Amino acid sequence: MSKVTMEEMVSYCNRYGFIFQGSEIYGGLANTWDYGPLGTRLKNNIKDAWRYYFIQRRDNSYELDSSILMNPTVWKASGHLDSFSDPLLDCKECKTRHRADNLISSYDASVNTDSMTQEMMMSYIREKKVPCPKCGKSNFTDIRQFNLMFATQRGVTQDSSITVYLRPENAQGEYVNFLNVLRTMRTKLPFSIGQIGKAFRNEITPGNFTFRTIEFEQMEYQTFCKPGDDEALYEYFKNYGIEFFEFIGLPRERLRFHDHEKLAHYAKAACDIEYLFPFGWGEINGTHNRTDFDLRRHQEYSKKSMEYFDVSSNEKYIPYVIESTYGLDRIVLAVLFESLTLEKLENRETREVLKISPFLAPFKVNVLPLIKKRHAEKAQEIFNELRKYFMVSYDDAGNIGRRYRRGDAVGTPYAVTVDDETLEHNTVTVRDRDTMRQETVAIEELRAYLAEKTGFVK
Ligand code: GAP
């Protein structure tokens, strides 16, 4: 199980500048969160690790940054306008709104709502007299489908305005640029387009801190392939997901696959990777076999051919797509839960330490003058040199033990102490966050030493 509770995590993130409540000074806006200075670093480092793993290391792999607002026909073609909805009902007694599937699973966790139609859910709720979680009565309206997309108006005058949507997934930006990437990169199948960016969903039951929010970031990866190659690629990307999570420090025993029975409107097969959070298993990734659904629909609605001419077999076809999608905010949360440790020391003190992989740590090294008056000048010099290459923090306030603890708490893997030895021999003491062991390193070797220890490749 996780080492800290959700309550402890929320407090930790707030205390150290990882995550704050959104619009806090105005009392917040439910289920919005702001990443603070350290949280932003962590999030960016996870993005960089993903880029390294998915874009840099792979053949025919390209990154894109498409618009959040798209021509509304995109959402007609993709099926989101018609099918991207949740089954909702209202309690007639206390006027609260609920998702029908959630009502049923909190009433009886053994019921599989994935295989139930809207009518089946309604009859179940009526027959079993499933109670409202708020008031305990069982008097609900019929189930209605509620679209999850946020709509807004675009136009100079009220009359000429059109409804546009905040994208609910990044994927469509990748599909509508399929031809552009194919042409400009002069690539061939199989090739992939990856994209990191915000998505928005008007979720009725958000919660669990940053796990389910209305605005979140996805790292999505679409691999376009020849029909027939899709099933092997689907299996491949499920396993590649596990490898990526292990690479960033999530252990195999707290990861599991979850095959979907109830499929999204675009998918032929879907499998999630879940991480064991303190509140239970939660989805952090999904791999979907989207067949040629999206490209075929875009061809139909845009009247632009999405066919690919395969020179090796002399045939034309619309490629299939295997999608592997990663929820960035959920991965940040999983990494924090995995890493935050409260350690009992021999002197009975508790050491709060974020045992995060060095390449994900917000700061790689913390530079500390042992005695401010005597060692600050040299420490500043080392700090200024190192910050050309790494994110470095500098701390001269309080005793050295307390300064070590502050670095440990935010996951800084190395502390460099500048003392009399430094002035005499040009060496520093490097302390390892996890083992607390110290070693002497020559200043001229410090940069290479830290680069090797904090890079992606060991
Ligand atoms: N393009 C496919 C797609 O969007 P999804 O399973 O609906 O698939 C992908 O979402 C990932 O986005 C999920 O695995 C999850 O990690 C993340 N995600 C989805 N809804 C979210 C929400 N409301 N808050 C935070 N993350 C979310």
Boltz pocket constraint, residues with backbone or C-beta under 6 A from the ligand:
constraints:
  - pocket:
      binder: B
      contacts: [[A, 168], [A, 169], [A, 170], [A, 171], [A, 201], [A, 203], [A, 210], [A, 211], [A, 212], [A, 213], [A, 214], [A, 215], [A, 216], [A, 217], [A, 218], [A, 220], [A, 283], [A, 284], [A, 285], [A, 286], [A, 323], [A, 325], [A, 326], [A, 327], [A, 328], [A, 329], [A, 330]]
      max_distance: 6.0
